[in-house]
Amino acid sequence: MSLSVSRRLTAVTAIAVAGLFASTAPAALAAPSQPAAAVPAALAAAPTPPDIPLANVKAHLSQFQSIATANGGNRAHGRAGYKASIDYVKGKLDAAGFTTTLQTFTSSGATGYNLIADWPGGDPNSVLMTGSHLDSVTAGPGINDNGSGSAAVLETALAVSRAQLQPTKHLRFGWWGAEELGLVGSQYYVNSLPAAEKSKISGYLNFDMIGSPNPGYFVYDDDPTIEQTFKTYFAGLNIPTEIETEGDGRSDHAPFKNAGVPVGGLFSGADYTKTAAQAQKWGGTSGKAFDACYHASCDTTANINDTVLDRNSDAIAYAIWNLGAGTPVPPGQSFENTADVNIPDSPGAAATSPVTVSGVSGNAPATTKVDVNIVHTYRGDLVIDLIAPDGTAYRLKNSSSSDSADNVVASYTVNASSEVANGVWKLQVKDVAAQDTGYINSWKITF
């Protein structure tokens, strides 16, 4: 990631999350220009996520390639190459100060291994877990599938150690065996957990194939909080994302999801074909598979797109730092709309995004909190209002010809104490000058 991108991302934060997850608000966005009826909320930010070095991630991939080459060309379950891969990852984590556990299971007559690594500290009753499968198919070394996810998760874990991160949540990392045989390792891990331990996992992030050579940018749409965190990250890079459907239920998030754990993750595509519209958005070649070497012998270190691997690796760190190490959400019920709503260019009509509030007694508080995430090429053109159920408008942001930056990612507080809380609230966004475009990415109201 370039330095300019790193600076930009420090000014982008995940929308404050409901219930289980962390919330951040960057100081640089804490002072919108003279809102008429709102003041910015003062929230402590999570520690700044690091730029994960691409060279380090690729060095791990080179090790996986060397291991496969020395062990019959693969790193599959029950083969020597898989055990050597587990030993490599475990050695790195042990040296970095993690507590590691090697879990064994049996599948297809062979011993399989899961590696679990816990970082000291954090709330043991609220565990943020990040994982990937480490095994390949027998046909090849599996460098994109799934050396890419495994290497990026490993390097992010090592970044946690380098930063000596003191997370709010307890951080746990996992590398799964025998995924290619039907999610065997991750299912074994989930089944082995007592119900009380499963309930402590507040989220599981999965990364399976994130370096595809003809890549897409796909985000799991399972848990809205995790999904929005990744969408916010990529919005900060002006990279559009799509909902991940190709691998839905076919990777190691599935056992966690089936056990009631909130899940999310990233994916850059397998053997589905990239469309012309996707090639226009992301580059690459339409009519060709995202990964033409999927489950083949050519899935080597030459089968990696450095740019998508770099961005996805940084996105992993962004999610862990924001979901695991930020300030807990203040008390209060939250209601969110994560659907994208196009903002017509001036002189078009205002865009509105509704949220239905129910189950809140009495009136809204004097400190009603509104979190806004808008992707736009010139935020100075935008006037933003919160519309109460009775139609009363509360100004959040005025337009300003001197505010030439893009995007609006900010938190506001509104004195809405005269309003009944329950009902349909709307975020209304009006573009008052021509030639710039954007959309409402998401917004949330907290009482």
LINSUL-V592135 format. One record per residue. N is the residue number from 1. PHI is phi as a letter, one per 30 degrees, with the letter a starting at -180 (none if undefined). OMEGA is omega in degrees with one decimal (NA if undefined). D_CENTER is the distance of its C-alpha to the mean C-alpha in Angstrom with 1 decimal. Layout:
((N,PHI,OMEGA,D_CENTER) (N,PHI,OMEGA,D_CENTER))
This chain:
((1,none,-179.1,16.8) (2,d,-179.6,19.8) (3,d,-179.1,20.9) (4,d,177.4,20.9) (5,d,179.7,17.2) (6,d,178.4,16.6) (7,d,-176.8,18.9) (8,d,-176.8,17.2) (9,d,176.0,13.8) (10,d,178.3,15.7) (11,c,179.2,16.7) (12,b,-179.8,13.3) (13,b,174.9,11.6) (14,d,174.4,9.3) (15,e,179.3,11.8) (16,e,-167.1,13.6) (17,c,-173.1,12.6) (18,d,165.9,15.2) (19,i,-167.1,17.0) (20,d,-163.8,15.0) (21,c,-173.3,12.3) (22,d,-177.7,12.7) (23,b,179.1,13.7) (24,b,173.0,14.4) (25,b,-174.9,16.6) (26,d,179.8,17.7) (27,e,-177.3,21.5) (28,d,-179.1,21.8) (29,c,-172.9,20.9) (30,d,-178.2,22.9) (31,b,174.9,26.1) (32,d,-172.2,26.2) (33,d,168.6,29.7) (34,h,176.4,32.1) (35,d,-172.6,30.6) (36,d,-174.5,33.6) (37,b,-178.1,32.6) (38,b,172.0,29.5) (39,b,-178.1,28.6) (40,d,178.3,25.2) (41,d,178.4,23.7) (42,c,179.2,23.9) (43,b,177.3,20.8) (44,d,-178.2,20.2) (45,d,169.1,17.2) (46,d,172.7,15.0) (47,e,-178.5,16.2) (48,d,179.2,15.2) (49,d,-179.5,12.5) (50,d,168.0,14.6) (51,d,-179.1,14.9) (52,d,-176.2,14.7) (53,d,178.2,18.1) (54,e,-178.6,18.1) (55,e,179.4,21.6) (56,d,178.2,20.7) (57,d,-179.5,18.2) (58,d,176.0,21.0) (59,d,175.2,23.5) (60,d,178.3,21.9) (61,d,177.6,22.0) (62,d,176.5,25.6) (63,d,177.6,26.4) (64,d,177.5,25.1) (65,d,179.6,27.2) (66,d,178.3,30.2) (67,d,179.7,29.9) (68,d,-178.9,29.9) (69,e,-178.3,32.8) (70,d,-173.8,34.8) (71,b,172.8,34.2) (72,i,174.2,35.2) (73,i,179.6,32.4) (74,b,177.6,29.6) (75,b,-172.5,27.5) (76,d,176.0,27.9) (77,e,177.7,28.3) (78,i,-179.8,31.8) (79,c,-177.4,32.4) (80,d,-179.0,33.0) (81,d,177.8,30.2) (82,d,-179.7,27.6) (83,d,177.8,29.2) (84,d,177.3,29.5) (85,d,177.5,25.7) (86,d,-179.4,25.1) (87,d,178.4,27.8) (88,d,-178.6,26.2) (89,d,-178.9,22.8) (90,d,179.5,24.6) (91,d,178.3,26.9) (92,d,-176.8,24.3) (93,d,177.2,22.7) (94,e,-179.5,26.1) (95,d,-177.3,27.1) (96,c,174.7,24.1) (97,j,175.9,25.0) (98,d,169.1,22.9) (99,c,-174.1,24.7) (100,c,177.9,24.4) (101,b,177.1,25.7) (102,c,-178.5,26.7) (103,c,-178.7,26.9) (104,c,175.6,29.3) (105,a,179.3,29.9) (106,b,176.2,32.1) (107,b,-179.5,31.4) (108,h,176.2,33.8) (109,i,-178.5,36.3) (110,b,177.6,34.3) (111,d,175.7,32.5) (112,c,-175.7,28.7) (113,b,164.2,26.5) (114,c,175.6,23.2) (115,c,179.2,22.2) (116,c,-179.0,20.7) (117,b,179.5,20.1) (118,c,174.8,20.1) (119,c,-177.1,19.7) (120,d,173.6,22.5) (121,j,-176.7,22.1) (122,i,-176.8,19.9) (123,d,-177.7,20.7) (124,d,178.2,21.8) (125,c,177.6,21.6) (126,b,-171.3,17.9) (127,c,171.0,16.0) (128,c,-175.1,12.3) (129,c,-179.9,12.5) (130,b,-176.1,10.7) (131,a,179.6,12.8) (132,a,175.4,14.2) (133,c,-173.8,17.6) (134,c,-176.2,20.1) (135,d,172.4,23.0) (136,c,166.5,24.2) (137,d,-179.6,26.6) (138,d,-174.8,30.3) (139,d,-175.6,30.7) (140,a,-174.0,28.8) (141,d,175.4,26.9) (142,i,-176.5,23.4) (143,d,170.8,21.9) (144,d,-178.6,19.1) (145,c,3.1,19.2) (146,b,171.5,18.0) (147,e,-176.2,19.0) (148,d,178.5,16.1) (149,d,-178.2,13.4) (150,d,179.9,15.9) (151,d,-179.6,16.8) (152,d,177.0,13.4) (153,d,177.2,12.7) (154,d,-177.0,16.3) (155,d,175.7,16.2) (156,d,175.2,13.3) (157,d,178.1,15.4) (158,d,175.6,18.4) (159,d,173.7,16.8) (160,e,179.4,16.5) (161,d,-179.8,20.2) (162,d,-179.7,21.2) (163,d,-172.1,19.9) (164,h,-175.4,21.5) (165,d,175.9,18.6) (166,c,-170.7,19.8) (167,d,171.7,16.9) (168,d,177.8,17.4) (169,c,171.9,16.1) (170,d,-177.7,17.4) (171,c,179.1,15.2) (172,b,-179.4,15.9) (173,b,-179.4,15.2) (174,b,173.0,16.7) (175,b,-167.7,18.2) (176,c,174.9,19.8) (177,c,172.3,23.1) (178,h,172.9,24.7) (179,d,-176.5,21.6) (180,d,176.3,23.7) (181,c,178.6,26.4) (182,j,175.4,24.4) (183,i,-170.6,21.6) (184,d,-175.3,24.4) (185,d,-178.9,23.0) (186,d,176.7,20.0) (187,d,177.8,22.3) (188,d,-179.8,24.9) (189,d,-178.4,22.6) (190,d,179.2,21.6) (191,d,-177.0,25.3) (192,d,-177.1,26.5) (193,d,171.0,24.8) (194,d,-178.2,27.1) (195,e,-179.1,26.0) (196,d,179.2,25.8) (197,d,175.9,23.4) (198,e,-177.1,21.1) (199,d,179.4,21.1) (200,d,-179.7,19.9) (201,d,-175.7,16.4) (202,d,176.8,14.4) (203,a,175.1,11.2) (204,b,179.9,10.5) (205,c,-174.6,7.6) (206,c,-177.9,9.4) (207,b,-175.5,9.9) (208,b,-177.6,13.2) (209,i,-179.2,14.6) (210,b,179.1,12.5) (211,b,-172.7,15.7) (212,e,-172.7,17.7) (213,d,176.9,20.8) (214,b,-155.5,20.8) (215,d,163.6,17.1) (216,c,178.4,15.0) (217,c,-174.7,11.5) (218,c,-179.4,10.4) (219,c,176.1,7.5) (220,d,179.6,8.6) (221,c,-176.7,10.3) (222,d,178.4,11.4) (223,c,-174.8,10.3) (224,d,-179.8,10.2) (225,d,179.0,8.8) (226,d,178.2,5.5) (227,e,-177.5,5.8) (228,d,177.9,7.1) (229,e,178.8,4.8) (230,d,178.2,3.2) (231,d,178.6,6.9) (232,d,178.5,8.2) (233,e,-177.1,7.3) (234,d,173.6,9.0) (235,d,177.2,11.6) (236,d,176.1,12.6) (237,c,-175.3,13.5) (238,h,178.1,15.2) (239,c,176.8,13.6) (240,d,178.3,13.7) (241,c,172.9,11.4) (242,b,175.5,12.8) (243,d,-179.7,12.2) (244,d,178.9,12.4) (245,b,-174.3,15.9) (246,d,-176.8,17.6) (247,c,-175.6,16.3) (248,e,179.4,15.9) (249,i,-174.8,17.4) (250,c,177.7,18.4) (251,b,-165.0,16.2) (252,d,172.7,15.8) (253,d,-173.1,13.5) (254,e,178.7,16.6) (255,d,177.7,18.8) (256,d,179.9,16.4) (257,e,180.0,15.9) (258,d,177.6,19.7) (259,c,177.0,20.3) (260,j,179.6,18.7) (261,d,173.8,15.5) (262,d,-176.2,12.4) (263,b,175.5,10.0) (264,a,179.3,6.9) (265,l,-177.6,5.9) (266,b,-176.7,7.0) (267,a,179.9,10.7) (268,c,172.9,13.3) (269,j,178.9,16.2) (270,b,-173.6,19.3) (271,c,170.7,22.8) (272,d,-175.7,22.2) (273,c,177.4,23.8) (274,d,179.8,22.2) (275,d,176.9,23.9) (276,d,179.3,25.7) (277,d,178.9,23.4) (278,d,177.5,20.4) (279,d,177.3,22.4) (280,d,-179.7,23.3) (281,d,-167.3,19.8) (282,c,-171.5,18.4) (283,i,-177.7,21.7) (284,i,-171.2,23.0) (285,c,176.2,25.6) (286,d,-179.4,25.9) (287,i,179.9,27.8) (288,b,179.5,26.4) (289,d,174.0,23.9) (290,d,175.8,20.5) (291,b,-178.6,21.7) (292,d,179.2,25.5) (293,c,178.9,25.8) (294,e,178.6,23.6) (295,h,-178.0,25.5) (296,b,-178.5,28.3) (297,d,-179.4,30.1) (298,d,176.1,28.9) (299,d,-176.8,25.3) (300,c,177.4,26.1) (301,d,175.0,24.9) (302,d,-174.4,26.2) (303,c,-174.9,23.7) (304,b,170.4,20.7) (305,c,-174.6,19.5) (306,d,-174.8,19.0) (307,d,-178.3,17.1) (308,d,176.9,14.2) (309,d,178.8,14.2) (310,d,-177.4,14.2) (311,d,-179.8,11.4) (312,d,176.5,9.0) (313,d,177.5,10.4) (314,d,178.5,9.9) (315,d,176.3,6.2) (316,d,179.1,6.3) (317,d,179.1,8.8) (318,e,-179.1,7.3) (319,d,-178.1,4.9) (320,d,-179.8,8.2) (321,d,-177.0,10.4) (322,d,-179.0,9.3) (323,d,-174.2,8.9) (324,c,-170.9,11.6) (325,b,-178.0,13.9) (326,d,178.8,14.3) (327,d,-179.8,17.2) (328,e,179.0,17.5) (329,d,175.5,17.8) (330,d,178.9,21.4) (331,e,178.3,23.5) (332,k,178.0,23.7) (333,d,-178.1,22.7) (334,b,178.7,19.9) (335,b,-168.6,19.8) (336,b,170.3,17.1) (337,b,-178.1,17.2) (338,c,-180.0,14.0) (339,d,177.1,16.3) (340,d,177.6,16.9) (341,b,-179.3,20.5) (342,d,176.1,22.4) (343,c,179.8,24.4) (344,d,176.3,27.9) (345,d,178.2,29.4) (346,e,12.5,32.5) (347,c,-178.1,34.9) (348,d,-179.7,32.8) (349,d,176.4,32.2) (350,d,173.7,29.6) (351,c,177.4,26.3) (352,b,177.5,25.6) (353,b,-174.0,22.7) (354,c,170.7,24.0) (355,b,177.6,22.9) (356,c,-179.3,25.4) (357,c,176.9,26.1) (358,b,176.6,28.1) (359,i,177.7,29.3) (360,c,-176.6,29.5) (361,d,173.1,33.1) (362,i,-177.7,35.1) (363,d,172.5,34.1) (364,d,-179.7,30.9) (365,d,175.9,30.9) (366,d,178.4,32.1) (367,b,175.0,28.6) (368,d,-173.4,26.6) (369,c,179.6,23.1) (370,b,176.5,21.4) (371,c,-173.3,17.8) (372,b,174.1,17.6) (373,b,-178.1,15.1) (374,b,174.6,17.3) (375,c,-176.9,17.0) (376,a,-176.6,20.6) (377,d,176.6,22.7) (378,a,-172.8,25.1) (379,d,177.8,24.1) (380,d,178.8,27.8) (381,d,-166.7,28.8) (382,c,167.7,27.0) (383,c,-174.1,28.6) (384,b,178.5,26.4) (385,b,166.8,27.9) (386,c,-179.3,27.1) (387,c,179.7,29.6) (388,d,179.7,30.9) (389,e,180.0,32.2) (390,d,178.0,35.7) (391,j,178.4,34.8) (392,d,-179.0,35.0) (393,c,175.2,32.8) (394,c,-176.8,31.2) (395,d,175.3,30.4) (396,c,-175.8,27.1) (397,a,171.9,27.4) (398,d,171.7,30.5) (399,d,179.0,30.6) (400,a,-178.8,31.6) (401,d,-179.7,33.0) (402,c,-178.6,32.2) (403,c,-169.7,28.4) (404,d,-179.4,27.6) (405,d,176.1,23.9) (406,c,174.2,21.2) (407,i,172.5,18.6) (408,b,175.4,19.0) (409,b,-169.1,16.3) (410,a,175.3,18.5) (411,c,178.8,19.8) (412,b,168.7,23.4) (413,c,-175.5,25.9) (414,b,172.3,28.7) (415,d,-179.2,32.0) (416,c,-173.0,32.0) (417,d,177.4,34.4) (418,d,-175.4,36.9) (419,c,169.8,34.5) (420,d,-173.4,34.3) (421,d,-175.2,30.7) (422,d,-179.4,30.6) (423,k,-178.8,30.5) (424,c,173.9,28.5) (425,c,-178.5,27.0) (426,b,166.1,25.9) (427,c,-179.0,24.0) (428,c,-177.1,26.4) (429,b,179.6,25.8) (430,c,174.7,28.8) (431,c,-172.6,28.9) (432,c,177.4,32.4) (433,b,-171.4,32.8) (434,d,167.0,32.6) (435,i,175.6,30.9) (436,b,-171.7,27.3) (437,b,177.4,24.6) (438,l,-178.6,21.3) (439,a,171.1,19.6) (440,d,-179.6,18.3) (441,d,177.6,14.6) (442,a,169.8,14.7) (443,a,-176.7,16.8) (444,b,174.9,17.7) (445,c,-177.3,21.1) (446,b,-177.8,21.8) (447,c,NA,25.4))
